[in-house]
């Protein structure tokens, strides 16, 4: 009997729990009713509008950013243009100043011609000018010198390199002047004193009557530079075919003029070399050819792209070998006893 009562109580408690659970579920359904289809569509529409507004805002910001960036780039370009114009004005002003200054110096030099000169104060070369305080590189006129019997001579003076005082006797840098010329041209000189030129063997002989040194400056097509200096340099006169004498090499280009020491000058119409071949015709220039070259500074000017294909170019074997034609060359002289 007791067991039956216990089962009955258990059943009643279970029914009560089920009833409470059902009641709670009903209350939750009443508190959170299922949203209608209309409400869902409104919310989606609202979200779409918000997304569209955000997209439009982002596009507007992007356009504004691009406009600002273009304005900044335009301002930078304008500033760069103004800077270039300013640099051009400064360069032009410097060139005009240098030209005026050189003209004034030349006028001063010309005025010296009217004064009598002795062997101690005569102007022989650029080193003489330097000692008289003419220390700006450029074109000068050496006055006629009765003591040496030398005529007026336009020269280009390098007053900066290694102490200055250099008289430039040869330059190759532009390539528009042919150096394949005859004896008379090489005797008197040719070309433009501010461009490519050969000063003339007679004038070089005049400059080297006093103990002189030679400096050769080279530049290749990669922008690298080398130099060779000879502590002793002189030429014979025309009767001796402007024979070359050099000694005491120094520098970093290699001693490629030594092979030409004690050789006569040759041109395309006067073969004075030490070879069966006519080296001046083969190498297409006037030079102190031996048999034939370790250097050929008066050879053909070959531009970049053609500068490694020929043996008749502007060569210096000690640096780039026999088939590399150099971009720039300058030869210059000054007295051995010069002191800056």
SEMAR-549378 format. One line per 8 residues: number of its first residue (from 0); for each residue x, y negated, z negated of N, C-alpha, C. Coordinates in steps of 0.1 Angstrom, whole numbers, padded with zeros to 4 digits. Example, Ala and Ser with C-alpha at 12.3 -4.5 7.8 and 13.67 -1.06 7.14 Angstrom:
BEGIN
0	0132 0057 -0078 0123 0045 -0078 0132 0033 -0078 | 0128 0022 -0071 0137 0011 -0071 0129 0000 -0079
This chain:
BEGIN
0	0008 0012 0000 0000 0000 0000 0009 -0012 0000 | 0019 -0012 -0009 0028 -0024 -0009 0035 -0026 0004 | 0039 -0015 0010 0046 -0016 0023 0037 -0022 0034 | 0024 -0019 0034 0014 -0025 0043 0012 -0040 0041 | 0012 -0044 0028 0011 -0058 0025 0023 -0066 0030 | 0035 -0060 0029 0047 -0066 0033 0047 -0068 0048 | 0042 -0059 0056 0041 -0060 0070 0032 -0071 0074 | 0021 -0072 0067 0011 -0082 0070 0017 -0096 0068
8	0024 -0098 0057 0030 -0111 0054 0040 -0115 0065 | 0048 -0105 0069 0058 -0107 0080 0051 -0112 0092 | 0040 -0105 0096 0033 -0109 0108 0027 -0123 0108 | 0022 -0126 0096 0016 -0140 0094 0027 -0151 0096 | 0038 -0148 0090 0050 -0158 0090 0054 -0159 0105 | 0055 -0148 0112 0059 -0149 0126 0050 -0157 0134 | 0036 -0155 0132 0026 -0162 0139 0027 -0177 0136 | 0029 -0181 0124 0031 -0195 0120 0043 -0201 0127
16	0054 -0194 0128 0066 -0199 0135 0063 -0202 0149 | 0056 -0192 0156 0053 -0194 0170 0044 -0206 0172 | 0035 -0207 0163 0025 -0219 0165 0033 -0232 0163 | 0042 -0233 0154 0050 -0245 0152 0059 -0248 0164 | 0065 -0238 0170 0073 -0239 0182 0065 -0245 0193 | 0053 -0239 0195 0044 -0243 0206 0040 -0258 0204 | 0037 -0262 0192 0033 -0275 0189 0044 -0285 0192 | 0056 -0282 0188 0068 -0291 0191 0070 -0292 0206
24	0069 -0281 0214 0070 -0282 0228 0060 -0291 0235 | 0047 -0290 0229 0037 -0299 0235 0040 -0314 0232 | 0045 -0316 0220 0048 -0330 0217 0059 -0336 0226 | 0069 -0328 0228 0080 -0332 0237 0075 -0335 0251 | 0065 -0327 0256 0060 -0329 0269 0052 -0342 0270 | 0045 -0345 0259 0038 -0358 0258 0047 -0370 0257 | 0059 -0369 0250 0068 -0380 0249 0075 -0383 0262 | 0080 -0373 0269 0088 -0374 0282 0080 -0368 0293
32	0071 -0376 0298 0063 -0371 0310 0072 -0371 0322 | 0070 -0362 0332 0077 -0361 0344 0075 -0373 0353 | 0086 -0379 0358 0085 -0391 0366 0078 -0388 0379 | 0071 -0398 0384 0063 -0396 0396 0072 -0398 0408 | 0068 -0394 0420 0075 -0396 0432 0077 -0410 0436 | 0067 -0419 0433 0068 -0433 0436 0080 -0440 0428 | 0080 -0436 0415 0091 -0441 0406 0105 -0437 0412 | 0107 -0425 0416 0120 -0420 0422 0123 -0429 0434
40	0114 -0431 0443 0117 -0439 0455 0121 -0453 0452 | 0114 -0459 0442 0118 -0473 0438 0132 -0474 0433 | 0136 -0464 0425 0150 -0464 0419 0160 -0462 0430 | 0157 -0453 0440 0167 -0451 0451 0168 -0464 0459 | 0156 -0470 0462 0157 -0483 0469 0165 -0493 0462 | 0163 -0494 0449 0171 -0504 0442 0186 -0501 0442 | 0189 -0489 0441 0203 -0485 0442 0209 -0488 0456 | 0201 -0486 0466 0206 -0489 0480 0208 -0504 0482
48	0199 -0512 0476 0201 -0526 0477 0213 -0531 0470 | 0216 -0525 0458 0228 -0529 0451 0240 -0525 0458 | 0240 -0513 0464 0252 -0508 0472 0254 -0518 0484 | 0243 -0521 0491 0244 -0530 0502 0250 -0544 0498 | 0245 -0549 0486 0250 -0562 0482 0265 -0561 0479 | 0269 -0550 0472 0283 -0548 0469 0292 -0547 0481 | 0287 -0540 0492 0294 -0538 0504 0296 -0552 0511 | 0285 -0560 0511 0286 -0573 0517 0295 -0582 0510
56	0295 -0581 0496 0305 -0589 0489 0319 -0585 0492 | 0322 -0572 0492 0335 -0567 0496 0340 -0571 0510 | 0331 -0571 0519 0334 -0575 0533 0337 -0590 0533 | 0330 -0598 0526 0332 -0612 0525 0346 -0615 0518 | 0349 -0608 0508 0362 -0609 0501 0373 -0606 0510 | 0371 -0595 0518 0381 -0590 0527 0384 -0601 0538 | 0373 -0607 0544 0374 -0617 0554 0382 -0629 0548 | 0378 -0633 0536 0384 -0644 0530 0399 -0641 0528
64	0403 -0629 0524 0417 -0625 0521 0425 -0626 0534 | 0418 -0621 0545 0425 -0621 0558 0427 -0636 0563 | 0417 -0644 0561 0419 -0658 0564 0430 -0665 0557 | 0430 -0662 0543 0441 -0668 0535 0454 -0663 0540 | 0455 -0650 0543 0468 -0644 0547 0473 -0650 0560 | 0463 -0652 0570 0467 -0659 0582 0471 -0673 0580 | 0465 -0680 0571 0469 -0694 0568 0483 -0694 0562 | 0486 -0684 0553 0499 -0684 0547 0510 -0681 0558
72	0507 -0671 0567 0516 -0668 0578 0518 -0680 0587 | 0507 -0687 0590 0509 -0699 0599 0517 -0709 0592 | 0515 -0711 0579 0524 -0721 0572 0538 -0717 0572 | 0541 -0704 0570 0555 -0699 0570 0561 -0701 0584 | 0554 -0699 0594 0559 -0701 0608 0562 -0715 0610 | 0552 -0724 0606 0555 -0739 0607 0567 -0743 0600 | 0569 -0738 0588 0581 -0742 0580 0594 -0737 0587 | 0593 -0724 0592 0605 -0719 0599 0608 -0727 0611
80	0598 -0731 0619 0600 -0740 0630 0606 -0753 0626 | 0601 -0759 0616 0606 -0772 0611 0621 -0770 0607 | 0624 -0759 0600 0637 -0756 0596 0647 -0755 0607 | 0643 -0747 0618 0651 -0746 0630 0653 -0759 0637 | 0643 -0767 0637 0645 -0780 0643 0654 -0789 0635 | 0653 -0788 0622 0663 -0795 0614 0677 -0791 0616 | 0679 -0777 0616 0692 -0772 0619 0698 -0776 0632 | 0689 -0777 0642 0693 -0781 0656 0698 -0796 0655
88	0690 -0804 0648 0694 -0818 0647 0707 -0820 0640 | 0709 -0812 0629 0722 -0813 0621 0733 -0808 0630 | 0731 -0797 0638 0742 -0792 0647 0745 -0803 0657 | 0735 -0808 0663 0737 -0819 0674 0744 -0831 0668 | 0741 -0835 0656 0747 -0846 0649 0762 -0843 0647 | 0765 -0831 0642 0779 -0827 0640 0787 -0827 0653 | 0781 -0821 0663 0788 -0821 0676 0791 -0835 0681 | 0781 -0844 0680 0783 -0858 0684 0794 -0865 0676
96	0793 -0862 0663 0804 -0868 0654 0818 -0863 0658 | 0819 -0850 0661 0831 -0844 0664 0836 -0850 0678 | 0827 -0851 0687 0831 -0856 0700 0835 -0871 0699 | 0828 -0879 0692 0832 -0893 0690 0845 -0894 0683 | 0847 -0886 0673 0859 -0886 0665 0871 -0882 0674 | 0869 -0872 0683 0880 -0868 0692 0883 -0879 0702 | 0872 -0886 0707 0875 -0897 0716 0883 -0908 0710 | 0879 -0911 0698 0887 -0922 0691 0901 -0918 0689
104	0904 -0905 0686 0917 -0900 0684 0925 -0901 0698 | 0918 -0897 0708 0924 -0897 0722 0928 -0912 0725 | 0918 -0921 0722 0921 -0935 0725 0933 -0940 0717 | 0934 -0936 0705 0946 -0939 0697 0959 -0934 0703 | 0958 -0921 0708 0969 -0915 0714 0974 -0923 0726 | 0963 -0927 0734 0967 -0934 0747 0973 -0947 0744 | 0969 -0953 0733 0975 -0966 0729 0990 -0965 0725 | 0993 -0953 0721 1007 -0950 0718 1016 -0950 0730
112	1011 -0948 0742 1019 -0947 0754 1026 -0961 0757 | 1020 -0972 0753 1025 -0985 0755 1037 -0988 0747 | 1039 -0980 0735 1050 -0983 0726 1062 -0974 0730 | 1074 -0979 0730 1086 -0971 0733 1088 -0959 0723 | 1092 -0948 0728 1093 -0936 0720 1107 -0931 0720 | 1112 -0926 0709 1125 -0919 0708 1122 -0904 0707 | 1133 -0897 0708 1131 -0882 0707 1125 -0878 0693 | 1126 -0886 0683 1121 -0882 0670 1106 -0884 0668
120	1101 -0894 0675 1086 -0897 0673 1078 -0894 0686 | 1084 -0888 0696 1076 -0885 0708 1066 -0874 0705 | 1055 -0874 0713 1045 -0864 0711 1047 -0853 0722 | 1051 -0842 0717 1054 -0831 0727 1042 -0821 0728 | 1035 -0819 0717 1025 -0808 0717 1015 -0810 0705 | 1007 -0801 0703 0997 -0802 0692 1003 -0802 0678 | 1015 -0796 0677 1022 -0797 0664 1027 -0811 0661 | 1031 -0818 0672 1035 -0832 0670 1023 -0840 0666
128	1011 -0838 0672 0999 -0845 0668 0995 -0842 0653 | 0997 -0829 0649 0993 -0826 0636 1002 -0834 0626 | 1015 -0835 0628 1023 -0842 0619 1020 -0857 0619 | 1013 -0862 0629 1008 -0876 0629 0994 -0877 0623 | 0990 -0867 0617 0977 -0866 0609 0965 -0865 0619 | 0967 -0859 0631 0955 -0855 0639 0952 -0841 0636 | 0943 -0838 0628 0941 -0825 0622 0927 -0819 0625 | 0920 -0824 0636 0908 -0818 0640 0910 -0811 0653
136	0905 -0798 0654 0906 -0790 0666 0898 -0797 0677 | 0904 -0797 0689 0897 -0802 0700 0906 -0805 0712 | 0901 -0813 0722 0909 -0816 0734 0916 -0829 0731 | 0929 -0829 0735 0938 -0841 0734 0945 -0843 0747 | 0950 -0855 0748 0958 -0858 0760 0973 -0861 0755 | 0982 -0853 0759 0996 -0855 0756 1001 -0866 0765 | 1006 -0877 0760 1011 -0888 0769 1023 -0884 0777 | 1025 -0892 0787 1037 -0890 0795 1049 -0892 0787
144	1059 -0883 0788 1071 -0884 0780 1083 -0886 0789 | 1088 -0899 0789 1100 -0901 0797 1112 -0894 0793 | 1113 -0891 0779 1125 -0884 0774 1126 -0870 0780 | 1114 -0863 0781 1114 -0850 0786 1111 -0850 0801 | 1107 -0861 0806 1103 -0861 0820 1090 -0854 0822 | 1081 -0854 0812 1068 -0846 0813 1057 -0855 0816 | 1048 -0851 0825 1036 -0860 0828 1025 -0859 0817 | 1015 -0867 0819 1003 -0865 0810 0997 -0851 0811
152	0992 -0846 0800 0987 -0833 0800 0975 -0831 0790 | 0964 -0827 0795 0953 -0824 0787 0954 -0810 0780 | 0953 -0810 0767 0955 -0797 0760 0944 -0795 0750 | 0942 -0783 0746 0933 -0780 0735 0941 -0776 0723 | 0939 -0783 0712 0947 -0780 0700 0938 -0773 0689 | 0944 -0762 0684 0938 -0755 0673 0945 -0760 0660 | 0938 -0768 0653 0944 -0774 0641 0940 -0767 0628 | 0935 -0755 0629 0930 -0748 0617 0936 -0734 0615
160	0938 -0726 0625 0942 -0712 0624 0956 -0712 0618 | 0958 -0705 0607 0971 -0702 0602 0980 -0714 0600 | 0974 -0725 0595 0981 -0737 0593 0980 -0748 0604 | 0974 -0744 0616 0972 -0754 0626 0984 -0757 0634 | 0983 -0767 0643 0994 -0771 0651 0996 -0763 0664 | 0986 -0755 0667 0988 -0746 0679 0983 -0753 0692 | 0991 -0752 0702 0987 -0756 0716 0982 -0744 0723 | 0969 -0743 0727 0963 -0732 0734 0968 -0732 0749
168	0974 -0720 0753 0979 -0719 0767 0970 -0710 0775 | 0961 -0703 0769 0952 -0694 0777 0940 -0691 0769 | 0928 -0690 0775 0916 -0686 0769 0907 -0678 0778 | 0901 -0667 0773 0891 -0659 0781 0879 -0657 0771 | 0868 -0662 0775 0856 -0660 0766 0843 -0661 0774 | 0843 -0667 0786 0830 -0669 0793 0829 -0660 0805 | 0840 -0659 0813 0840 -0649 0824 0836 -0655 0837 | 0835 -0668 0839 0831 -0674 0852 0843 -0678 0860
176	0855 -0678 0854 0867 -0683 0861 0875 -0670 0865 | 0878 -0669 0878 0886 -0658 0882 0901 -0661 0879 | 0908 -0651 0874 0922 -0651 0871 0930 -0644 0881 | 0924 -0639 0892 0931 -0633 0903 0936 -0643 0913 | 0946 -0651 0909 0950 -0662 0917 0965 -0662 0921 | 0969 -0671 0930 0982 -0671 0935 0992 -0678 0926 | 1005 -0678 0931 1016 -0684 0923 1014 -0698 0920 | 1009 -0706 0930 1008 -0720 0928 0997 -0723 0917
184	0986 -0716 0917 0976 -0718 0907 0982 -0715 0893 | 0989 -0704 0891 0995 -0701 0878 1006 -0711 0875 | 1013 -0716 0884 1023 -0726 0881 1017 -0739 0875 | 1007 -0744 0882 1001 -0757 0878 0990 -0756 0867 | 0984 -0744 0867 0972 -0742 0857 0959 -0743 0864 | 0949 -0738 0858 0935 -0738 0864 0925 -0736 0853 | 0912 -0738 0856 0901 -0736 0847 0898 -0748 0839 | 0889 -0746 0829 0884 -0757 0821 0890 -0756 0807
192	0896 -0767 0802 0903 -0767 0790 0894 -0764 0778 | 0881 -0765 0779 0871 -0761 0769 0865 -0748 0771 | 0868 -0742 0783 0863 -0729 0786 0874 -0719 0788 | 0874 -0712 0800 0884 -0703 0803 0895 -0710 0812 | 0908 -0708 0808 0918 -0715 0815 0932 -0709 0813 | 0941 -0712 0822 0955 -0710 0821 0962 -0723 0822 | 0970 -0727 0812 0975 -0740 0811 0985 -0743 0822 | 0992 -0733 0827 1002 -0735 0838 1016 -0731 0833
200	1023 -0724 0841 1036 -0719 0837 1046 -0730 0836 | 1045 -0741 0844 1054 -0752 0842 1052 -0759 0829 | 1039 -0760 0825 1036 -0766 0812 1040 -0757 0800 | 1038 -0744 0802 1042 -0735 0791 1057 -0735 0790 | 1064 -0736 0801 1079 -0737 0800 1083 -0750 0793 | 1076 -0761 0796 1079 -0774 0789 1077 -0772 0774 | 1066 -0766 0770 1063 -0765 0756 1073 -0756 0748 | 1079 -0746 0755 1087 -0737 0749 1102 -0740 0751
208	1105 -0752 0755 1119 -0756 0756 1125 -0757 0742 | 1117 -0760 0732 1121 -0759 0718 1118 -0745 0713 | 1125 -0740 0703 1122 -0727 0697 1107 -0726 0693 | 1100 -0716 0699 1085 -0715 0697 1081 -0701 0693 | 1069 -0701 0688 1063 -0688 0685 1049 -0687 0692 | 1045 -0674 0694 1033 -0672 0701 1023 -0664 0693 | 1010 -0668 0693 0999 -0661 0686 0989 -0657 0696 | 0985 -0644 0696 0975 -0639 0705 0963 -0634 0697
216	0951 -0639 0699 0939 -0636 0692 0930 -0628 0701 | 0925 -0617 0696 0916 -0608 0704 0903 -0605 0697 | 0892 -0603 0705 0879 -0599 0700 0873 -0589 0709 | 0868 -0578 0704 0861 -0568 0712 0846 -0571 0712 | 0839 -0562 0719 0824 -0564 0721 0816 -0560 0709 | 0823 -0555 0699 0816 -0551 0686 0818 -0562 0676 | 0825 -0573 0680 0827 -0584 0671 0839 -0583 0662 | 0847 -0573 0664 0859 -0571 0656 0870 -0579 0662
224	0879 -0584 0653 0890 -0593 0658 0903 -0587 0653 | 0914 -0590 0661 0928 -0586 0658 0937 -0598 0663 | 0949 -0598 0658 0959 -0608 0663 0973 -0602 0663 | 0981 -0608 0672 0995 -0605 0673 1003 -0618 0673 | 1013 -0618 0665 1022 -0630 0665 1036 -0626 0668 | 1043 -0634 0676 1057 -0632 0680 1065 -0644 0675 | 1074 -0642 0666 1082 -0652 0659 1091 -0660 0669 | 1093 -0653 0681 1101 -0660 0691 1094 -0658 0704
232	1093 -0669 0712 1086 -0669 0725 1091 -0680 0733 | 1095 -0676 0745 1099 -0687 0755 1098 -0681 0769 | 1098 -0691 0779 1097 -0687 0793 1109 -0693 0800 | 1114 -0686 0811 1123 -0692 0820 1116 -0702 0829 | 1124 -0709 0837 1118 -0719 0846 1114 -0711 0859 | 1109 -0719 0869 1104 -0713 0881 1115 -0705 0888 | 1127 -0711 0888 1138 -0704 0895 1140 -0690 0890 | 1137 -0689 0877 1138 -0676 0870 1125 -0668 0869
240	1116 -0672 0877 1102 -0666 0878 1095 -0665 0865 | 1097 -0676 0857 1090 -0677 0844 1092 -0664 0836 | 1104 -0659 0835 1107 -0647 0828 1103 -0648 0813 | 1097 -0638 0808 1092 -0638 0794 1103 -0632 0784 | 1104 -0639 0773 1113 -0635 0762 1105 -0636 0749 | 1103 -0624 0742 1096 -0624 0729 1104 -0616 0719 | 1101 -0618 0706 1107 -0610 0696 1099 -0612 0683 | 1102 -0604 0673 1097 -0605 0659 1081 -0605 0659
248	1076 -0593 0663 1062 -0591 0662 1057 -0590 0648 | 1045 -0595 0646 1037 -0592 0633 1022 -0593 0637 | 1014 -0587 0628 0999 -0587 0631 0993 -0574 0629 | 0980 -0573 0634 0973 -0560 0632 0967 -0555 0645 | 0971 -0561 0657 0966 -0556 0670 0975 -0546 0676 | 0987 -0544 0672 0996 -0535 0679 1005 -0544 0688 | 1017 -0539 0690 1028 -0547 0697 1027 -0543 0712 | 1016 -0548 0719 1014 -0544 0733 1020 -0554 0743
256	1028 -0564 0738 1035 -0573 0747 1049 -0569 0748 | 1054 -0561 0739 1069 -0557 0739 1072 -0551 0752 | 1064 -0542 0758 1067 -0536 0771 1069 -0546 0782 | 1064 -0558 0780 1065 -0568 0791 1077 -0578 0788 | 1084 -0576 0777 1095 -0584 0774 1106 -0584 0785 | 1112 -0595 0788 1123 -0596 0798 1118 -0592 0812 | 1105 -0596 0815 1100 -0593 0828 1096 -0606 0835 | 1096 -0607 0848 1093 -0619 0855 1077 -0619 0857
264	1073 -0632 0860 1058 -0634 0862 1055 -0630 0876 | 1044 -0623 0878 1039 -0619 0891 1025 -0623 0894 | 1022 -0626 0907 1008 -0629 0911 1005 -0621 0923 | 0993 -0623 0928 0988 -0615 0940 0996 -0618 0952 | 1003 -0629 0953 1012 -0632 0965 1026 -0633 0962 | 1030 -0629 0949 1045 -0628 0946 1047 -0617 0936 | 1052 -0606 0942 1054 -0593 0934 1068 -0593 0928 | 1069 -0596 0915 1081 -0596 0908 1082 -0585 0897
272	1074 -0576 0898 1074 -0565 0887 1085 -0555 0889 | 1086 -0546 0880 1097 -0536 0880 1092 -0522 0886 | 1081 -0523 0894 1075 -0510 0898 1074 -0510 0913 | 1073 -0498 0918 1071 -0496 0933 1058 -0502 0937 | 1048 -0499 0928 1034 -0505 0931 1034 -0520 0929 | 1024 -0526 0935 1022 -0540 0933 1012 -0542 0922 | 1018 -0544 0910 1009 -0544 0898 0999 -0555 0898 | 1003 -0567 0903 0994 -0578 0902 0981 -0575 0911
280	0983 -0568 0922 0972 -0565 0930 0964 -0554 0924 | 0970 -0544 0917 0963 -0533 0911 0955 -0538 0898 | 0961 -0547 0891 0955 -0552 0878 0947 -0565 0880 | 0948 -0571 0892 0939 -0582 0896 0941 -0594 0887 | 0954 -0598 0885 0957 -0610 0877 0971 -0614 0878 | 0975 -0625 0872 0989 -0630 0872 0994 -0627 0858 | 1006 -0621 0856 1011 -0616 0843 1025 -0612 0844 | 1031 -0610 0833 1045 -0604 0832 1044 -0589 0833
288	1042 -0584 0846 1040 -0570 0848 1054 -0563 0848 | 1054 -0551 0841 1066 -0543 0841 1063 -0532 0851 | 1058 -0520 0847 1054 -0510 0856 1043 -0501 0851 | 1031 -0505 0849 1026 -0519 0852 1023 -0526 0838 | 1015 -0520 0829 1010 -0528 0818 1009 -0519 0805 | 1011 -0526 0794 1006 -0522 0781 0996 -0532 0776 | 0995 -0543 0784 0985 -0553 0781 0982 -0561 0795 | 0970 -0566 0796 0967 -0573 0808 0957 -0584 0805
296	0962 -0594 0798 0953 -0605 0793 0947 -0614 0803 | 0953 -0613 0815 0947 -0621 0827 0940 -0613 0837 | 0935 -0601 0832 0928 -0592 0841 0913 -0596 0843 | 0906 -0587 0849 0892 -0590 0853 0883 -0590 0840 | 0874 -0600 0839 0865 -0601 0828 0853 -0592 0831 | 0852 -0581 0824 0840 -0572 0825 0831 -0574 0813 | 0818 -0575 0817 0808 -0578 0806 0804 -0564 0800 | 0797 -0566 0788 0793 -0554 0780 0786 -0544 0789
304	0789 -0532 0788 0783 -0521 0796 0792 -0517 0807 | 0800 -0526 0812 0810 -0523 0822 0825 -0523 0817 | 0826 -0526 0804 0839 -0530 0798 0848 -0518 0795 | 0843 -0505 0797 0851 -0494 0793 0854 -0485 0805 | 0852 -0490 0818 0853 -0481 0829 0865 -0484 0839 | 0873 -0494 0836 0883 -0498 0845 0896 -0501 0838 | 0907 -0500 0846 0921 -0503 0841 0925 -0517 0844 | 0918 -0525 0851 0922 -0538 0855 0915 -0549 0847
312	0909 -0545 0836 0902 -0555 0827 0912 -0562 0818 | 0906 -0569 0808 0914 -0577 0798 0918 -0567 0787 | 0929 -0560 0789 0933 -0549 0780 0944 -0552 0771 | 0944 -0545 0759 0955 -0545 0749 0956 -0531 0744 | 0966 -0523 0750 0966 -0509 0747 0967 -0506 0732 | 0974 -0514 0725 0977 -0511 0711 0964 -0511 0702 | 0953 -0516 0707 0941 -0517 0700 0930 -0507 0706 | 0926 -0510 0718 0915 -0502 0724 0919 -0494 0737
320	0932 -0493 0739 0936 -0485 0750 0936 -0492 0764 | 0937 -0484 0775 0939 -0489 0788 0926 -0492 0796 | 0915 -0488 0791 0903 -0490 0799 0892 -0498 0792 | 0895 -0504 0780 0886 -0512 0773 0889 -0527 0776 | 0880 -0534 0782 0881 -0548 0785 0876 -0557 0774 | 0884 -0565 0768 0880 -0573 0756 0870 -0584 0760 | 0864 -0589 0749 0854 -0600 0751 0860 -0614 0751 | 0870 -0616 0741 0876 -0629 0740 0891 -0627 0738
328	0899 -0637 0743 0913 -0637 0741 0917 -0652 0740 | 0926 -0655 0731 0933 -0668 0731 0948 -0666 0729 | 0956 -0673 0737 0970 -0674 0735 0974 -0688 0732 | 0983 -0690 0721 0986 -0703 0717 1000 -0703 0712 | 1007 -0715 0712 1021 -0716 0709 1023 -0728 0699 | 1033 -0728 0691 1037 -0739 0683 1052 -0737 0680 | 1059 -0748 0676 1073 -0747 0673 1076 -0738 0661 | 1087 -0731 0661 1091 -0722 0650 1092 -0730 0637
336	1097 -0742 0637 1100 -0749 0625 1088 -0757 0620 | 1076 -0755 0625 1064 -0763 0621 1060 -0760 0607 | 1058 -0771 0599 1053 -0770 0586 1040 -0777 0584 | 1029 -0771 0581 1016 -0778 0579 1017 -0788 0568
